[in-house]
Amino acid sequence: MPQTRAVKEQIVEDLATRLKETDSVYLADLTGLDVGEVTELRSQLRAESVECRVIKNTLTRLAVADAGLPDLGETLDGPTALVLSNDPVAPAKVLVNFGKEHEDRPRIKGGLLTGEIIDAAQAETLSKLPGRDELLAKTVSGIAAPITGLVFTLSGVLSSLVRTVSAVAQQKAAQEGGE
């Protein structure tokens, strides 16, 4: 059943709003995936807080224009799924890893990263970067490492001092006991 003009306008408005709020948008061709595989892909994307939507290309073009983003041109030709996220690495990782397991499907066609157009090769490169959580963990460990080193150094100095004082006390006790 065809959608009414009002419904289409609402879809364009909602998508434009979502595009303005999102840091990364990947365009993927899901052709060749069966329903079970698409469901599995969506489930993996959802686990990473990534949204996957299939919207008519004409409506997507209108929403992209309304959002003030660059024209996606031929990237929007043919069947296209929009993969939206605020984390630019997570969706790329999921799409590329899923493709490795399913005969290079889905195929990343390109996308937008903070308002700039990227191609499939750039998306592939992004998929090889560490994720947000991993980068945060590395940052925290990098900050904590000097502090941890300082604690171990100070505890080593303190334990050395305690051993020295203990040895001196034992030596004095032995001298007093011998006199």
N, C-alpha and C positions, 0 to 999 in steps of 0.2 A: 504494500500500500504506500503510495507516494506521501512524502511529508509535506505539510502545509508550509507556506511561506513563513508564517509566524514561528513554527517549530525550527525551521532552518535558520532564521534570524537569531533565535535563542541559542542554537548550537554554536553559531559563529561568535556571538557575544561571549558565551561561556568559555569557548576555546581561546578567544583573544585574551580574556582575563587570565586564564591559566598560563598562556604563553608569556604574558608579562611577568608573572610570578615565578616562572621556572628559569633555572640557569641553563639547563641543557635539554635539547630536543633531538632525538635520533629518529630518522626515517628508515623504516625497515620494510623489506618485501617479504611477507610471510608465505608467498606462493610455494607450494610443494609440501607444506606441513599439514598433517591431518588434524582433526579436531582435538584429539588427545594430546598431540604435541603442542598445539597452540595453547591448550589449557595448562599444560606443564610449564611452558614458557611464561605465561602470564602469572602462574603461581610463583615461579622463581623471581620474576620482576617484583611482584607484590612483596615478597620476603625482603627485598632490598628497598622498600618504600618507593617503588617506581611505578608509574601509571602507564598503561598501554591502551591506546584507543585507536579505533579504526573509524575514520570520518572521510566522507567524500572529499576528493582532492579539490574540487571547486570551493567547497565550504572552508577547507583548510587554507586555501590561497587567500580567501576573503579575511579569515581570522588573522593570518600572518600580516596582511596589510593593515588591518585594524590595530594590531598590536605594535605597529611601527617597526617591524622587523624586515630584514632584507628579503627580496623575492627569492623563493627556493627554485624557481625555474623548472628544469627538466627533472629535478629530484622528485618532484611530485607527480611524475607520469607513472601510470600503472598502479597496481595495488600497493597501497602504502599504509603502514601502521605507524602511529605517532607514539614514541616512547619518551615520556616526560619525567624529569627528575631535577632536584636541586643539587644532586651529587653527580658531577659529570663522568666519574669513573665507573660507578656501580652498574649503570645500564649497559655501558660499553662492554664491561666484563661479562655480564650475563649473556648479552647477545652473541658475543664472539665465542664464549665457552659453549653455549648451546649450539651454535653453528658447527663447532668442531665435532660434536656428538651426533649431529643430524645432517650430514652431507652439505655443509655450508649453507644451511637454512636456519634461521632467516638470513637474508643478505642485507647488510647495512648499506643504504643508498647515500647517506650523508646526514646532515643535521645542522643544528644551530648550537653554538656554545657561547653563552653570555652575549647573544645578539650577533655573533659572527658566524658565517657559513663555514662548515667543515665538510671535508669529503670522507669517503669510506676509509681511506688510508689513515687519515688523522684519527678517526674513531678507533681504528685498530690499535694505533699507538697509545691512545688513552686507555684502552683496555689492559695494557701492560703495566700501567702505573699502579702503585699501591693505593688502596682505598682510603677513604677519609678516616675510618677508625684506626687503620694501621698507621697512617701518618700521625694521628693524634698520640697513639701509643709510643711511637718513636720519639716524638717531641717530648713527651712526659719523661721517658727514660733518659733522653739526652739532658734534660734539665736536672733529673734526679741523680745522674751518674756522678757529677762532681760532689754533690752533697753526700752521697753514699761513700765516695772515696775519702772525703774529709772525716766522716764518722769513723771509718775503719782506721784511718791514720791516727786520729785522736785516741781511739780506744787502744790502739797499739802502743802509743806513747804512754797512756795512763797505765796500762797493764805492765809495761816495762818499769814505770816509776814504782808501782806497787811491788813488783818483784825485787827491785833494788832496795826499797825501804824494808821489805821483809828480810832480805839477806843481811842488811845492816843490823836489823833488830836481832836476828839470830846470832850474828857474829858478836854483838855486844853481850847478848845473854850468855854466849859460850865463854867470853872473856871474864864476865863477872862470876860465872859458875866456876871457872878455873882458878880464880884468885883466892 
